[in-house]
Amino acid sequence: MAEQSGFGFFVLGLGVGVAAGMLLAPHSGEETRGFIKSKADEGKEYLKQRAGDIRDSASELVDRSKEAVGRQKDQLAQALEAGKQAYRETVQENPMPGRS
């Protein structure tokens, strides 16, 4: 029963607040709707700009990552080739006994 009473007071307070807001609003409804629309448009433009900035940053990060992977790949290939060459040189200098 106490919960219903609290909810009733909430609804009553909400109604009183809306009525007071309508009576004491500094602008007409049309002006207020225009203001809200302009602020919503500003927010939309801000989000578009931030999304573009984030997309640019992500693209730049991807490009840098690709370059780093390419460098690592080249270094690995060079190291592998150097290892193969060292193995060949070692085998030529020290052939296994019994092989001709």
ZADOPA-999230 format. One record per residue: residue in three letters; y, x, z of N, C-alpha, C, O in turn. Coordinates in steps of 0.2 Angstrom, whole numbers, padded with zeros to 4 digits, always signed. Layout:
BEGIN
ALAYXZYXZYXZYXZ ...
***
This chain:
BEGIN
MET-0006+0004+0000+0000+0000+0000+0006+0004+0000+0011+0003-0003 ALA+0006+0010+0004+0012+0015+0004+0013+0018-0003+0019+0019-0005 GLU+0008+0019-0007+0009+0022-0014+0012+0017-0018+0017+0019-0022 GLN+0011+0011-0018+0014+0006-0022+0021+0005-0020+0026+0004-0024 SER+0023+0006-0014+0030+0005-0011+0034+0011-0014+0039+0011-0016 GLY+0031+0017-0014+0034+0023-0016+0035+0023-0024+0040+0025-0026 PHE+0030+0020-0027+0031+0020-0035+0037+0015-0036+0041+0016-0041 GLY+0037+0009-0032+0042+0004-0033+0049+0007-0032+0054+0006-0036 PHE+0050+0011-0027+0056+0015-0026+0058+0019-0031+0064+0020-0033 PHE+0053+0023-0034+0054+0027-0040+0057+0024-0046+0062+0026-0049 VAL+0053+0018-0047+0056+0014-0053+0063+0011-0052+0067+0011-0057 LEU+0064+0009-0046+0071+0006-0044+0076+0012-0045+0081+0011-0048 GLY+0074+0018-0042+0079+0023-0043+0080+0026-0050+0086+0027-0052 LEU+0075+0025-0054+0075+0027-0061+0080+0022-0065+0084+0024-0069 GLY+0079+0016-0063+0083+0011-0066+0091+0011-0064+0095+0011-0069 VAL+0092+0013-0058+0099+0014-0056+0102+0020-0059+0108+0020-0061 GLY+0098+0025-0060+0100+0031-0063+0102+0030-0070+0107+0032-0072 VAL+0098+0026-0074+0099+0025-0081+0106+0021-0081+0110+0022-0085 ALA+0106+0016-0077+0112+0011-0077+0118+0015-0076+0124+0014-0079 ALA+0118+0019-0071+0124+0023-0069+0126+0028-0074+0132+0029-0076 GLY+0121+0031-0077+0122+0036-0083+0125+0032-0089+0130+0035-0092 MET+0123+0026-0090+0126+0022-0096+0134+0020-0094+0138+0020-0099 LEU+0135+0019-0088+0142+0016-0086+0146+0022-0085+0152+0022-0087 LEU+0144+0028-0083+0148+0034-0082+0148+0039-0087+0151+0045-0086 ALA+0145+0038-0093+0144+0043-0098+0151+0045-0101+0155+0040-0102 PRO+0152+0051-0102+0159+0053-0104+0160+0052-0112+0166+0052-0114 HIS+0155+0050-0116+0156+0049-0123+0152+0042-0125+0148+0040-0121 SER+0154+0040-0130+0150+0034-0133+0143+0036-0135+0141+0042-0135 GLY+0139+0031-0136+0132+0032-0138+0131+0036-0144+0127+0040-0145 GLU+0136+0034-0149+0136+0037-0156+0137+0045-0155+0134+0049-0158 GLU+0143+0046-0151+0145+0053-0150+0139+0057-0146+0138+0063-0148 THR+0136+0054-0142+0131+0057-0138+0125+0059-0142+0122+0064-0142 ARG+0123+0054-0147+0117+0055-0151+0119+0060-0156+0115+0065-0158 GLY+0125+0061-0158+0128+0066-0163+0127+0073-0160+0125+0078-0163 PHE+0129+0073-0153+0129+0079-0150+0122+0082-0149+0120+0087-0150 ILE+0118+0077-0147+0110+0079-0146+0107+0081-0153+0104+0086-0153 LYS+0109+0078-0158+0107+0080-0165+0109+0087-0167+0105+0091-0169 SER+0115+0088-0165+0118+0095-0167+0115+0100-0163+0113+0105-0165 LYS+0114+0099-0157+0110+0104-0152+0103+0105-0154+0100+0110-0154 ALA+0100+0099-0157+0093+0100-0159+0093+0104-0165+0088+0108-0166 ASP+0098+0103-0170+0098+0107-0176+0099+0114-0174+0096+0119-0178 GLU+0103+0116-0170+0105+0122-0167+0098+0126-0165+0097+0131-0166 GLY+0094+0122-0161+0088+0124-0158+0083+0126-0164+0079+0131-0164 LYS+0083+0121-0169+0078+0122-0174+0080+0128-0178+0076+0132-0180 GLU+0087+0129-0180+0089+0136-0183+0087+0142-0179+0085+0147-0182 TYR+0088+0142-0173+0087+0147-0168+0079+0149-0169+0077+0155-0169 LEU+0075+0144-0168+0068+0145-0169+0066+0148-0176+0061+0152-0176 LYS+0069+0145-0181+0067+0148-0188+0069+0155-0188+0065+0159-0191 GLN+0075+0157-0185+0077+0164-0185+0072+0168-0181+0070+0174-0183 ARG+0071+0166-0175+0066+0170-0171+0059+0171-0174+0056+0176-0174 ALA+0057+0165-0178+0050+0166-0181+0051+0171-0187+0046+0175-0188 GLY+0056+0171-0190+0057+0176-0196+0057+0183-0193+0054+0188-0196 ASP+0061+0184-0187+0061+0190-0184+0054+0193-0182+0052+0198-0183 ILE+0050+0188-0179+0044+0190-0177+0039+0191-0182+0035+0196-0182 ARG+0040+0187-0188+0036+0189-0194+0038+0196-0197+0033+0199-0199 ASP+0044+0198-0197+0046+0204-0199+0043+0210-0195+0041+0215-0197 SER+0043+0209-0188+0041+0214-0184+0033+0214-0184+0031+0220-0184 ALA+0030+0209-0185+0023+0209-0186+0021+0213-0193+0016+0217-0193 SER+0025+0211-0198+0023+0214-0204+0024+0222-0204+0021+0226-0206 GLU+0030+0224-0200+0031+0231-0199+0025+0234-0195+0023+0240-0197 LEU+0023+0231-0190+0018+0233-0186+0011+0234-0190+0008+0239-0189 VAL+0010+0229-0194+0004+0230-0199+0005+0236-0203+0000+0239-0204 ASP+0010+0237-0206+0011+0242-0211+0010+0249-0207+0007+0253-0210 ARG+0013+0250-0201+0013+0256-0198+0005+0257-0196+0003+0263-0196 SER+0002+0252-0194-0005+0252-0192-0009+0254-0198-0014+0259-0198 LYS-0008+0252-0204-0012+0254-0210-0010+0261-0212-0015+0265-0214 GLU-0004+0263-0211-0003+0270-0212-0007+0275-0207-0009+0280-0209 ALA-0007+0273-0201-0010+0277-0196-0018+0277-0197-0021+0282-0196 VAL-0021+0271-0199-0028+0271-0201-0029+0275-0207-0034+0279-0207 GLY-0025+0275-0212-0025+0280-0218-0025+0287-0216-0029+0291-0218 ARG-0021+0289-0211-0020+0296-0209-0027+0298-0205-0030+0303-0207 GLN-0029+0293-0201-0035+0295-0197-0041+0295-0202-0046+0300-0201 LYS-0041+0291-0207-0047+0291-0212-0047+0298-0216-0052+0301-0217 ASP-0041+0300-0218-0040+0307-0221-0042+0312-0217-0046+0317-0219 GLN-0040+0312-0211-0042+0318-0206-0049+0318-0205-0052+0323-0204 LEU-0052+0312-0204-0060+0312-0203-0063+0314-0209-0068+0318-0209 ALA-0061+0312-0215-0064+0315-0221-0064+0322-0222-0068+0326-0224 GLN-0058+0325-0220-0057+0332-0220-0061+0336-0215-0064+0341-0216 ALA-0062+0333-0209-0066+0336-0204-0074+0336-0206-0077+0340-0205 LEU-0076+0330-0209-0082+0329-0211-0084+0335-0217-0089+0338-0217 GLU-0079+0335-0221-0080+0340-0227-0081+0347-0224-0085+0351-0226 ALA-0076+0349-0219-0076+0356-0216-0083+0357-0212-0086+0362-0212 GLY-0086+0351-0209-0092+0352-0206-0098+0353-0211-0102+0358-0209 LYS-0098+0350-0216-0103+0351-0222-0102+0358-0224-0107+0361-0225 GLN-0096+0360-0225-0095+0367-0228-0098+0372-0223-0101+0377-0225 ALA-0096+0371-0217-0098+0376-0212-0106+0376-0211-0109+0381-0210 TYR-0109+0370-0212-0116+0370-0212-0119+0374-0218-0124+0378-0217 ARG-0116+0373-0224-0119+0376-0230-0118+0384-0229-0123+0387-0231 GLU-0113+0386-0226-0112+0393-0225-0117+0396-0220-0119+0401-0221 THR-0118+0392-0215-0123+0395-0210-0130+0395-0213-0133+0400-0211 VAL-0132+0390-0217-0138+0390-0220-0139+0395-0225-0144+0398-0225 GLN-0134+0397-0229-0134+0402-0233-0135+0409-0230-0138+0414-0232 GLU-0131+0410-0225-0131+0416-0221-0138+0417-0217-0140+0423-0216 ASN-0140+0412-0214-0146+0413-0210-0152+0408-0213-0153+0403-0210 PRO-0155+0410-0218-0160+0405-0221-0166+0405-0216-0167+0410-0212 MET-0169+0400-0216-0175+0399-0212-0181+0403-0214-0182+0403-0220 PRO-0184+0406-0209-0190+0410-0211-0196+0406-0214-0197+0401-0212 GLY-0199+0409-0219-0204+0405-0223-0202+0401-0229-0206+0399-0232 ARG-0195+0401-0229-0193+0397-0235-0191+0402-0240-0187+0407-0239 SER-0192+0401-0247-0190+0406-0252-0185+0403-0256-0182+0406-0261 
***
